[in-house]
């Protein structure tokens, strides 16, 4: 009997809640109840730690998407406190889904580790912050998920070797990812999943696919190539103000993706016998020998 691994879908709310806690609660409910997502994920930043003073005080590069007069003010407007993240975790548990968060700096890693979610994500932008990775490796017992967007092959090796040195590589899930919003199909580069599997599958817990593309076809191909975890940005309305909405799935798109991943996963199997029972009836009726 074939026993395919069940694919798991992360609905990346990120900052698409627009800084409003009630909107975030509603997004959790929709992602969990309507879309049937396995995980709902947010982001946590300590903006004074993450940004230089010049970056903090600079204007937003795209004023139409800004939630404040400077980039720092914009980021603060979208940030939830550690206590609010505890409320988000409780809301996820209430709706029967798993809470998670991407952490962008050491302080945020410590704060989210203290909440003890089932998994914590390291975004591509921060995957070489080895001080932060060390906090997760030593002070957090759950799964560590990490994207490899805008990362060289040499840097990938350093990251995996780091977690091996800490005895945590078997808790590590690494993601094929192209960092763009949205990503053109020719830049998705799905065979990177195959490359990561060949190089790291025996060394880490699993391989995932984090997509910022349009539609859901590429995710199905990623499943066929062996990805086990899937991460897609999620919004209630792609026309909302913000840089991530255009590369996000709305509720019906995410629902269809979850449905298709689970259904197609059932088809990725060999026949258990040469002529299946469903075929036997047709063989008796139609086969000519």
N, C-alpha and C positions, 0 to 999 in steps of 0.2 A: 504494500500500500504506500502511495506517495504521500508525504506529509510536508507540503510547502510551508515555509515560514510566513506567518501572517504579516502583511505590510502594515506599518504604523504611520499615521498621518498627523503631522504637527500643524495646527492652525496658528500661524505667526501673526498675532495681533500687533506686536511691536508697539509702535506709537500711533497706530491708526485709530485709537480711542480719542484722539485730539485733546488729551489731558483731562478728560471727564470720566470720573469713576463710574457713574451710572451707565454711561455708554459702554465702558469696559465690561460691566456686569451683563449688559444686554448682549454684547458680542460673545461672551462666554456661553450664555444660554443658547444662542443661535448655533454657535459652533458645535456645542455638545449635543443639543436636542435635535436640531434640524439637520445639521451636516454630519453628525456622528463622528466628529474628529476624536482621535485618541488622546491628543495633548493640545492644550491651549498655551501659547507662549507670549510673554511680554519682554520688555527690555529694562535694564537698570543701569543708570549712569550716575556717577558723581562728577558733575560737569566741571567743577573747579579743579578736580584732580585730572580729568581726562583731557581738558582743553588748556592750551597755553593762554595767558592773559590776552594776547593779541587775537587768538581765535575766538575767545569768549566775547570780546568787545567788538569784533568785526560785524558788519551787517550780514544778514543771511544772503547766501549767494543767489537765491531765487526768492525775492521779496513776496511774490504772489503766494508762496507756500509758508511764509513766516508766521509764527505765533507770538513774536516779540520783536522789538526794534533792533536787537542784536542777535547774533547766533546763540550766544549764551542764554539770553532771555528766552529765546525760542525754545531751546532745549529744556530750560527749567519749567516752562509752561506745560511741557509734555511729560514731565517726570512725576512718578508716584513715589511716595515715601515707603520705607520698609514696612511700616504698619499698614499702609494701603496694600502692599503686596501680600501681606498676611490675609487681608480681606479678600483679595483676588483668589488666593489659594483656597480659602474657605468656600468661596462661590463656586470654584471649579469642583470641589468635592461635593457640594450640594447638587450639582448637575451631572455628576458621575463622569467627569473627565479629569485628566491629569494636568496640574499646574506646572509651568516651567517659566524660566526667564533667561534671557541672554545677559551676561554681565560684561561690562566694558572696562572695568578698572578694579584695583585691589580692594578698595573700600566696598564697592558693590558686590564683589565676590564674597567678602566676609558677611555682609548683610544678608544676602540671599542664602548662603550656606547655613546661616543660623535658622532660617525658616525651614530648611531641610526638605526641599522638593525632591521628587523622584529623579529628576534630571536637571542639569544646568547646562546651558549652551554657551560656547565661546564663539563669537562671531569672527568672520574672516579678518576683520580689521584689527583684532586683538590677539590673534593666535600666536604671536611671537612675544607677548608680554609674559615672560617666564616667571616673573614674580607673582603675577595673578594665577598662572597655571599651577604654580607651587602651592598657593593657598587652596585651590580646588583639590589638588592631589593629596594634601596632608590634612586639611580641615573639613573635608566633605566626603561622605561615604557613598553618595549616589553615582549614577551614570554621568559621565562627562561627554557632552556632544560638542564637536568642533568642526567648523567649516574650513575648507581649503581654497576659498576664493582668493585671487590675487596673491598666491603663494607658490614659490618655486619648489621644484622637486627636492632640492637640498634642504629647504626649510621644512618641508613635510617630514623628511627623515628625522630632522632634529626634534620636531614636536613629538613624534611617536617614540623616538628613543628616550626623550625626557620622561614620558609617562612610564615607559618600561623601567627606567632607572628608579622610579618611585613605586614600582610594583602595582601600577594602576592601569596599564595598557589594556587589560581585559575588561576594564570598565569604560573604555573609550570607544565612541562611535564617531567615525570621520565621514565627512560629507563632500562629495564632488559638488563644486559650486563655481559659477561664473558671476563675478560681482559687477552687476549692471542693473539698471532699473528703468525700463524693462530690458531684457536680453533678447537680441535677435536670435532666430533659430540657428543660424550658422555659427553662433558663438556659444551655444549650450554645450557642445562637445561631449556628447553622452558617452563616448568610448573612454572618457576619463574614469568612469565607474569601473570599467574593465581593468584599466591600469591600476587603480587603487586596490581592487580585489587581488590582482596578481601580486602586488607588492606588499600589501598590508593585511590581507584577510586573516592570515594565520597569527597575526600579532595583536590585532585589536578585536573588540567585541563584534562590531558590525560596520557595514558601509551604507551610507545614506546618500540622498540626493536633495540638495537645496536649490529650488528653482525660482528664478525671477522673470520667467518668460510669460508669454500670453497663451491662454488656452490650457488644455490638460493632456494633449496627445503625448508630449515629451515625457511626462511622468509615467505613462504606461510603458513606453519604451525603456525607461530607466528601471522599471520593475522587471522587465524581461531580461535586462542585463545584470540583474542581481542585487539592485538596491533594496534594502529592507526598511529604511526610514525615509520619509518624504516630508519636506518642509515647504509650505507655500504661504505667502503673505495673504492675509484675510482682512476684508473690509466689509462694512455694510453698504457702502456706496462709493464707487470708484471715482465719482465726481467731487468728493470731499477735498478740502484743502490739505495738502501734504505731499511729500515726495514719493511715498510708498504706495499710495492708492492705485496709481496707474498700473503697477506691476502686481496687484493683488487680485484675488478671486473674491467675487461676491458670494453670498450664501448658496445660491443654486449651483454655481460653478464648483464650489468646494464640496457640496453634497454629491454632485455627479462624480467628482474625482474620487472621493472615498468609495462610492458605489463601484466605480469601474476598477479601481485598484483591487478591491476585495473579490470582484467577480473574475477579473482576468487572472488574478493569482490562483484561483481554482483551476484554471485551464493550463497552467504551467506544470504539466505532469506527463509522464509516460503512461501508456495504457497498462492497466493492471493485468490484462489478459489479451491475447491476440485478437479475439473478437469479443467486444463488450456486449453485455446483455441488451443494451439499446440497439445494437447492430444485429443481434441474433434474430430478432423479429423481422427486420428488413431483409436479412440474408435469406431467411426461409421464403419470404415473399418475392424477392427480386433477383436473387443471385442466379446466374445462368452458368452451368458447368457442362 
